[in-house]
Amino acid sequence: MRSILSFISVLSLIVVGCSSDEDISDGPATTIEYKYLAHNQWIYARMNHDYLWREDMPDSLDCDYTLTPPDFFKTLLSPKDRFSYLTNNPAYRPANIHNYGIAYQAYSDMTGNQAIQILYTTSEEAKSRGIKRGDFFQVTDQLPHAIRLAKVALDDQGIFVKEGNPEIELSSHLPTPNSTVIVDSVYYADDKTIGYLCYAEYDNISDLYAPLKKFSDHRISDLILDLRYNPGGYVSTCQYLCNCIVPERGYTQIFQQCSYNDILSEFYERTTGDERTYTFFEEVEETGGNTLGTQLVPLNLSKIYVLTSSHTASASEATIVCLRPYMEVTLIGETTVGKGVGSWAIANSEYRYAIQPITMRYYNAQGESTPDDGLSPDYFIPDGYATREKELGDIHEPLLHQALQLICPDWFPPMPTGRNVQPKAYSLTPVGLPSYVTEYNQKQNKI
C-alpha cells in the first residue's frame, strides 16, 4: 500500500513558504559572517527584556551572532522552556490556506503501510461524502485544490486493506469558513438538561455565542465541555467562555493573574502598584454584558465536566484552572499538556523573523497555575482508536458517556468492561501529531 507520508503536509490548513537561509538578508552586510548581526542583536535585546526566564539566557558576549536567526533564537532558550518559538514576520507570511474539512491522525500498521483516521469532520462536503469519525483512508492523489481518498480497513491481523469503495474527492476551501465549535448538543435525562460543547480552538468569540445562547434557552442544568481536540488560542476568548459559565459569585472576581520576569514586574509595580496584572470576570446584568463585541450568555452553573486529551493545552487548561475557585470542575480523559504560561508576538518591520517568547505565567484567583506535567483527569479514559468508533456527541462515545453517567447514573449505567477494547488496533503506531495540532502550529506560523 502506498505511503501517505508525502501527503501529510497537503492536508495542513496553512502551507508556509520560506526562502532558504542563503536567500535571507536583513540589510547590507560587509561579510557573510555578519549577515545576521543586526537581526540577532534585536532578538537578544527583546528576549532580554520580555522573556520570562531571562535569567537563564547566556551572556550577550557569549552568543554567536553569525548563526541564522532561527538557530540563534534556540541558543537563548531556557531548559525550562517547551513553548517559545520564532515565526515569519507577518509581512512575509503567505496566505495559502487549504482546508479539506477533516481532522485526522496518521497511523502505520505492523507492515509499515500507512493510513489516516478521521477524528472529526468540519465541512458539509466531507459529511455528505459519508466520511465519519473513526474511518481509515489512504491519500491516493493530490490535486491543486483537492485530494483523493480511498477507504481502507484493518483486517484480523491489524493490517490495512482496501475496501473496494469508490475513491472520495474533497475540494479545498480558501479561506476556511468553519466554526471553531464542532458539536453543540442538548440531552434530556431524568430532571436534567445537559449541554455538550465540543470546541476546537479559542479563536473567534462570535462562534461561541449561538451555542451558548442555545444552552441558555434550554436552561441547561449541567455542561460537558469537550476540549480533547483543543490546543488553545486567545486568552480573551477563554475569558469570554469562562465568564458565560461561571456562577454569579464569580462576577467581578479575579479571572486570571499573571507574573513576569524582574524587568516587567518592576515596570508593572511602578505603573500600577502591583508586579502582577489582573483580569476580572464581568458583572452580567439581566440584559447581558458585552466582551469584544459579543454579548455574554450567563449559564450560571455550579459544576462543569471537561473532556481532555494529551493535546489539550494552553487556553483550554486555563479554562479549567481559572474556573476552579468558583465551581466544581471534573476532568475526564487524559492528562493535559501542562502549559501554564503565555506569550505575545514581538516583531520589527525591518526583519524577516518575529519572535513569540514565553513572557508570563498565569494563575487563578487562588494563586494556582497549570502544573508543568499537566492536569490529571479525575477519570482516566484514553482517547485512542477504541474511543473513536462513535461520533462526537453520541451518548455511547466513552468520554461523553462517562460524563453523562456521573450526571445521571440511573439513565447512563457504566459501560461493561472491555466493551470498547479492540486488540487489533494495538498494532497501529501513530505517525506524527494529529492534524489539528499541526494545523494550529502552522496557523501560529511556528518555525
C-alpha positions as CSV (number, residue, x, y, z in Angstrom):
1,M,0.0,0.0,0.0
2,R,1.2,3.4,-0.9
3,S,2.7,5.5,1.9
4,I,0.9,8.7,2.9
5,L,3.8,10.5,4.4
6,S,4.4,12.6,1.4
7,F,0.8,13.8,1.6
8,I,0.6,14.7,5.2
9,S,1.6,18.3,4.7
10,V,-1.0,18.7,1.9
11,L,-3.8,18.2,4.5
12,S,-2.5,21.0,6.7
13,L,-4.6,24.2,6.9
14,I,-1.7,26.5,6.1
15,V,1.3,25.8,3.9
16,V,4.1,28.1,5.0
17,G,6.6,29.1,2.3
18,C,10.1,30.1,3.3
19,S,13.2,31.0,1.5
20,S,16.5,29.2,2.1
21,D,19.0,30.7,4.6
22,E,21.2,31.7,1.6
23,D,18.4,33.9,0.3
24,I,17.7,35.7,3.6
25,S,19.1,39.2,4.0
26,D,18.2,41.7,6.7
27,G,20.2,44.5,5.1
28,P,23.6,45.3,3.7
29,A,26.5,43.3,5.2
30,T,30.2,43.6,4.6
31,T,30.9,39.9,5.1
32,I,28.8,36.8,5.3
33,E,29.7,36.3,9.0
34,Y,27.8,39.5,9.9
35,K,24.8,38.9,7.7
36,Y,22.5,38.3,10.6
37,L,24.2,40.5,13.2
38,A,21.6,43.3,13.4
39,H,18.7,40.9,13.4
40,N,20.2,38.7,16.1
41,Q,21.1,41.7,18.3
42,W,17.5,42.8,18.1
43,I,16.3,39.3,19.1
44,Y,18.7,39.2,22.1
45,A,17.6,42.7,23.2
46,R,13.9,41.9,23.1
47,M,14.3,38.5,24.7
48,N,16.4,40.0,27.5
49,H,13.6,42.5,28.2
50,D,10.4,40.3,27.9
51,Y,11.5,36.6,28.3
52,L,10.1,35.0,31.4
53,W,13.3,33.1,32.0
54,R,15.7,35.9,31.1
55,E,18.0,34.9,33.9
56,D,18.7,31.6,32.1
57,M,19.8,33.3,28.9
58,P,23.6,33.3,28.0
59,D,25.6,36.5,28.4
60,S,25.4,38.6,25.3
61,L,29.2,38.4,24.9
62,D,29.0,34.6,24.7
63,C,26.5,34.5,21.9
64,D,27.3,33.5,18.3
65,Y,25.8,36.3,16.2
66,T,26.8,34.6,12.9
67,L,24.0,32.0,13.3
68,T,20.8,32.2,11.3
69,P,18.1,33.9,13.4
70,P,16.2,30.6,13.9
71,D,19.3,28.9,15.2
72,F,20.4,31.9,17.2
73,F,16.9,32.1,18.9
74,K,17.2,28.5,20.0
75,T,20.5,29.2,21.8
76,L,18.8,31.7,24.1
77,L,16.0,29.4,25.4
78,S,15.9,28.2,29.0
79,P,15.9,24.4,29.7
80,K,12.5,25.0,31.3
81,D,11.0,26.3,28.1
82,R,8.9,24.0,25.9
83,F,6.8,26.6,24.1
84,S,8.7,29.7,22.8
85,Y,9.1,29.8,19.1
86,L,10.2,32.0,16.2
87,T,7.9,32.9,13.3
88,N,7.9,34.5,10.0
89,N,7.2,38.2,10.3
90,P,3.5,38.7,9.2
91,A,4.7,40.9,6.3
92,Y,6.4,37.7,4.9
93,R,3.6,35.2,5.7
94,P,1.9,33.7,2.7
95,A,-1.8,33.2,2.7
96,N,-2.1,29.7,1.1
97,I,-4.9,28.3,3.3
98,H,-6.2,24.9,2.3
99,N,-9.0,23.3,4.3
100,Y,-10.4,19.9,3.4
101,G,-13.0,19.7,6.2
102,I,-11.4,16.9,8.1
103,A,-9.1,16.4,11.2
104,Y,-7.1,13.2,11.4
105,Q,-4.3,11.1,13.0
106,A,-1.9,9.2,10.7
107,Y,-1.1,5.6,11.6
108,S,1.3,2.9,10.4
109,D,0.4,-0.7,10.7
110,M,2.8,-3.5,11.6
111,T,4.0,-3.8,8.0
112,G,4.7,-0.1,7.5
113,N,1.6,0.7,5.5
114,Q,0.0,4.0,6.5
115,A,-3.4,5.5,6.6
116,I,-5.1,8.4,8.3
117,Q,-8.0,8.0,10.7
118,I,-10.7,10.7,10.9
119,L,-11.0,12.4,14.2
120,Y,-13.9,14.7,13.2
121,T,-15.3,16.5,10.2
122,T,-15.9,20.2,9.8
123,S,-17.4,20.6,6.4
124,E,-20.7,19.6,4.9
125,E,-18.9,18.3,1.9
126,A,-16.9,15.8,3.9
127,K,-20.1,14.7,5.8
128,S,-22.1,14.4,2.5
129,R,-19.4,12.0,1.2
130,G,-20.1,9.7,4.1
131,I,-16.8,10.4,5.9
132,K,-17.3,9.5,9.6
133,R,-15.2,9.7,12.8
134,G,-13.1,6.5,13.1
135,D,-12.9,5.8,9.3
136,F,-9.5,5.0,7.8
137,F,-8.4,6.4,4.5
138,Q,-5.3,6.3,2.2
139,V,-4.5,9.5,0.4
140,T,-4.1,8.4,-3.2
141,D,-3.6,11.7,-5.0
142,Q,-3.2,15.4,-4.5
143,L,-4.5,18.0,-6.9
144,P,-4.1,21.8,-7.0
145,H,-7.3,22.3,-5.0
146,A,-8.4,18.8,-3.9
147,I,-7.3,15.5,-2.5
148,R,-8.5,11.9,-3.3
149,L,-9.1,9.4,-0.5
150,A,-9.5,5.6,-0.7
151,K,-11.2,3.9,2.2
152,V,-9.3,1.1,4.0
153,A,-9.9,-1.1,6.9
154,L,-8.0,-3.2,9.5
155,D,-8.1,-6.9,8.9
156,D,-7.9,-9.5,11.7
157,Q,-4.1,-9.2,11.7
158,G,-4.2,-5.5,12.1
159,I,-3.1,-4.7,8.5
160,F,-4.6,-2.0,6.4
161,V,-6.5,-3.4,3.4
162,K,-8.5,-1.7,0.7
163,E,-12.3,-1.9,0.9
164,G,-13.0,-1.6,-2.8
165,N,-15.2,1.5,-2.4
166,P,-15.0,4.3,-5.0
167,E,-12.5,7.0,-4.2
168,I,-13.7,10.2,-2.5
169,E,-12.5,13.6,-3.7
170,L,-12.5,16.5,-1.3
171,S,-12.0,20.1,-2.5
172,S,-10.2,22.7,-0.6
173,H,-11.7,26.0,0.5
174,L,-10.0,29.3,0.6
175,P,-10.2,30.6,3.2
176,T,-11.6,28.2,5.8
177,P,-15.2,29.1,6.8
178,N,-15.6,26.6,9.5
179,S,-16.8,27.4,13.0
180,T,-14.5,26.5,15.9
181,V,-17.5,24.7,17.5
182,I,-17.5,21.1,16.3
183,V,-20.7,19.9,18.1
184,D,-23.3,21.6,20.4
185,S,-26.0,19.2,21.6
186,V,-28.6,19.1,24.4
187,Y,-29.6,15.9,26.2
188,Y,-32.6,15.4,28.5
189,A,-32.3,12.7,31.2
190,D,-34.4,12.5,34.4
191,D,-34.8,16.0,35.6
192,K,-31.5,17.2,34.0
193,T,-31.0,19.2,30.8
194,I,-27.4,18.7,29.7
195,G,-25.4,20.8,27.3
196,Y,-22.5,19.3,25.3
197,L,-20.0,21.6,23.6
198,C,-17.1,20.2,21.6
199,Y,-14.7,23.1,21.0
200,A,-11.7,23.1,18.6
201,E,-9.9,26.3,19.2
202,Y,-10.1,29.6,21.2
203,D,-10.4,31.8,18.2
204,N,-13.4,33.9,17.2
205,I,-15.6,34.7,20.2
206,S,-18.6,35.1,17.9
207,D,-18.5,31.3,17.2
208,L,-19.5,30.7,20.8
209,Y,-22.5,32.9,21.1
210,A,-25.1,30.8,19.2
211,P,-24.2,27.5,21.0
212,L,-24.2,29.2,24.4
213,K,-27.5,31.0,23.7
214,K,-28.9,27.6,22.7
215,F,-27.9,26.2,26.1
216,S,-29.3,29.2,27.9
217,D,-32.6,29.0,26.0
218,H,-32.9,25.3,27.0
219,R,-31.9,26.3,30.6
220,I,-29.3,23.6,30.9
221,S,-28.5,22.3,34.4
222,D,-25.2,20.8,33.5
223,L,-22.4,21.4,30.9
224,I,-20.0,19.0,29.3
225,L,-17.1,20.9,27.7
226,D,-15.1,18.8,25.2
227,L,-11.6,20.2,24.9
228,R,-9.8,17.0,23.8
229,Y,-9.1,18.5,20.4
230,N,-8.4,22.0,21.6
231,P,-4.7,23.1,21.7
232,G,-5.5,26.7,22.9
233,G,-5.8,30.1,21.4
234,Y,-6.8,33.6,22.5
235,V,-7.0,34.4,26.3
236,S,-9.8,36.9,25.5
237,T,-11.9,34.1,24.1
238,C,-11.1,31.9,27.0
239,Q,-12.2,34.7,29.4
240,Y,-15.5,35.1,27.4
241,L,-16.3,31.4,27.7
242,C,-15.4,31.3,31.3
243,N,-17.5,34.4,32.0
244,C,-20.5,32.7,30.5
245,I,-20.0,29.5,32.5
246,V,-19.0,30.9,36.0
247,P,-21.7,31.2,38.7
248,E,-22.7,34.7,39.8
249,R,-20.4,34.6,42.9
250,G,-17.5,34.8,40.4
251,Y,-18.7,38.1,38.9
252,T,-16.2,41.0,39.5
253,Q,-13.8,38.5,41.0
254,I,-10.3,37.6,39.6
255,F,-10.4,35.5,36.4
256,Q,-6.6,35.4,35.9
257,Q,-3.5,36.9,37.3
258,C,-0.1,36.9,35.6
259,S,3.5,37.1,36.8
260,Y,6.5,38.2,34.7
261,N,10.3,38.5,34.8
262,D,12.1,41.0,37.0
263,I,12.1,43.8,34.4
264,L,8.4,43.6,33.5
265,S,7.4,43.0,37.2
266,E,9.2,46.2,38.2
267,F,7.5,48.1,35.3
268,Y,4.1,47.0,36.3
269,E,4.7,47.7,40.0
270,R,5.9,51.2,39.1
271,T,2.9,51.9,36.8
272,T,0.1,50.1,38.5
273,G,1.2,49.5,42.1
274,D,1.4,45.7,41.6
275,E,4.0,43.5,39.9
276,R,1.3,41.2,38.6
277,T,-1.5,42.0,36.2
278,Y,-5.1,41.0,36.7
279,T,-8.2,40.4,34.6
280,F,-11.7,40.0,36.2
281,F,-15.0,38.4,35.4
282,E,-17.6,40.9,34.2
283,E,-20.8,41.6,36.0
284,V,-23.6,40.1,33.9
285,E,-26.8,42.0,34.3
286,E,-30.2,40.9,33.1
287,T,-29.6,42.5,29.7
288,G,-26.2,40.7,29.4
289,G,-22.7,42.0,29.4
290,N,-20.6,42.5,26.3
291,T,-17.0,41.3,25.7
292,L,-15.1,42.3,22.5
293,G,-18.4,42.9,20.7
294,T,-20.1,39.7,21.7
295,Q,-22.9,39.6,24.2
296,L,-22.2,37.4,27.3
297,V,-24.6,34.5,27.8
298,P,-24.8,33.7,31.5
299,L,-25.3,30.0,32.2
300,N,-24.6,30.4,35.9
301,L,-23.6,26.8,36.6
302,S,-22.3,25.2,39.8
303,K,-20.2,22.5,38.2
304,I,-18.8,21.5,34.8
305,Y,-17.4,18.3,33.2
306,V,-14.4,18.8,30.9
307,L,-13.2,16.2,28.5
308,T,-9.4,16.2,27.9
309,S,-6.6,14.5,25.9
310,S,-2.8,14.6,25.9
311,H,-3.0,17.5,23.4
312,T,-5.4,19.7,25.5
313,A,-3.3,22.8,26.2
314,S,-2.9,26.5,26.9
315,A,-6.2,28.3,27.0
316,S,-8.0,25.0,27.4
317,E,-6.1,24.4,30.6
318,A,-6.6,28.0,31.7
319,T,-10.4,27.4,31.4
320,I,-10.1,24.5,33.8
321,V,-7.8,26.3,36.3
322,C,-9.5,29.7,36.3
323,L,-13.0,28.2,36.9
324,R,-11.9,26.0,39.8
325,P,-12.0,28.7,42.5
326,Y,-15.7,29.3,41.8
327,M,-17.2,25.9,40.8
328,E,-16.6,22.1,40.8
329,V,-14.6,21.0,37.7
330,T,-14.4,17.3,36.9
331,L,-11.9,16.2,34.3
332,I,-12.4,13.1,32.1
333,G,-9.9,11.7,29.6
334,E,-6.1,12.0,29.6
335,T,-3.5,14.2,31.4
336,T,-3.2,17.6,29.6
337,V,0.0,19.1,28.1
338,G,0.9,21.4,31.0
339,K,1.2,24.8,29.5
340,G,0.6,27.3,32.4
341,V,2.5,30.1,30.6
342,G,1.7,32.6,27.9
343,S,3.4,34.7,25.2
344,W,2.9,37.6,22.9
345,A,4.3,38.2,19.4
346,I,7.3,40.7,19.1
347,A,8.1,41.9,15.6
348,N,10.1,44.6,13.8
349,S,9.2,45.6,10.3
350,E,13.0,45.7,9.4
351,Y,13.4,42.0,10.0
352,R,12.1,38.8,8.3
353,Y,11.5,36.9,11.6
354,A,9.4,37.7,14.6
355,I,9.6,36.0,18.0
356,Q,7.0,34.5,20.3
357,P,8.8,34.0,23.6
358,I,7.1,32.9,26.8
359,T,6.6,36.1,28.7
360,M,4.3,35.3,31.6
361,R,2.9,32.6,33.9
362,Y,-0.8,32.7,34.7
363,Y,-2.6,31.8,37.9
364,N,-6.2,31.7,39.0
365,A,-7.7,33.7,41.9
366,Q,-6.2,31.3,44.4
367,G,-2.7,31.5,43.0
368,E,-2.9,28.1,41.3
369,S,-1.4,27.5,37.8
370,T,-1.4,24.6,35.4
371,P,1.4,22.2,36.5
372,D,4.2,21.7,34.0
373,D,3.4,18.0,33.9
374,G,-0.3,18.7,33.1
375,L,-3.7,18.5,34.7
376,S,-4.5,14.9,35.7
377,P,-8.1,13.6,35.0
378,D,-10.4,12.5,37.7
379,Y,-11.5,9.7,35.4
380,F,-8.8,8.4,33.1
381,I,-10.1,7.3,29.6
382,P,-7.6,7.2,26.8
383,D,-8.7,8.8,23.5
384,G,-7.3,6.0,21.4
385,Y,-8.7,4.1,18.5
386,A,-11.3,2.3,20.5
387,T,-12.9,5.6,21.6
388,R,-13.2,6.9,18.1
389,E,-15.7,4.3,16.9
390,K,-18.6,6.6,18.0
391,E,-19.3,10.0,16.6
392,L,-18.7,13.0,18.8
393,G,-22.0,13.7,20.6
394,D,-23.1,10.0,20.5
395,I,-24.1,9.1,24.1
396,H,-22.1,5.9,23.8
397,E,-18.9,7.6,23.0
398,P,-16.8,6.7,26.0
399,L,-15.7,10.1,27.3
400,L,-19.1,11.7,26.8
401,H,-20.8,8.6,28.3
402,Q,-18.6,8.8,31.4
403,A,-19.7,12.5,32.0
404,L,-23.4,11.6,31.4
405,Q,-23.1,8.7,33.8
406,L,-21.8,11.0,36.5
407,I,-24.6,13.4,36.0
408,C,-27.4,10.8,35.6
409,P,-26.2,7.3,36.8
410,D,-29.6,5.7,36.6
411,W,-30.1,6.8,32.9
412,F,-26.5,6.1,31.8
413,P,-25.1,3.0,33.5
414,P,-21.4,2.3,33.3
415,M,-20.2,0.6,30.1
416,P,-19.3,-3.1,30.5
417,T,-15.5,-3.6,31.0
418,G,-13.8,-4.3,27.7
419,R,-16.7,-3.1,25.6
420,N,-14.6,-0.7,23.6
421,V,-11.3,-2.7,23.5
422,Q,-10.2,-4.0,20.1
423,P,-6.8,-5.8,20.3
424,K,-6.2,-5.5,16.6
425,A,-5.9,-1.7,17.0
426,Y,-2.9,-2.1,19.2
427,S,-0.7,-2.9,16.2
428,L,-1.1,0.6,14.9
429,T,1.7,3.2,15.5
430,P,0.8,6.9,15.5
431,V,2.8,8.9,12.8
432,G,3.4,12.5,13.9
433,L,1.0,14.7,15.7
434,P,-2.8,14.8,15.0
435,S,-3.5,17.1,12.1
436,Y,-5.4,19.7,14.2
437,V,-2.2,20.2,16.3
438,T,0.0,20.6,13.3
439,E,-2.5,23.0,11.7
440,Y,-2.7,25.0,14.9
441,N,1.1,25.3,15.0
442,Q,1.2,26.3,11.3
443,K,-1.5,28.8,11.9
444,Q,0.7,30.4,14.5
445,N,3.4,30.3,11.8
446,K,5.9,28.4,14.1
447,I,9.3,27.7,12.7
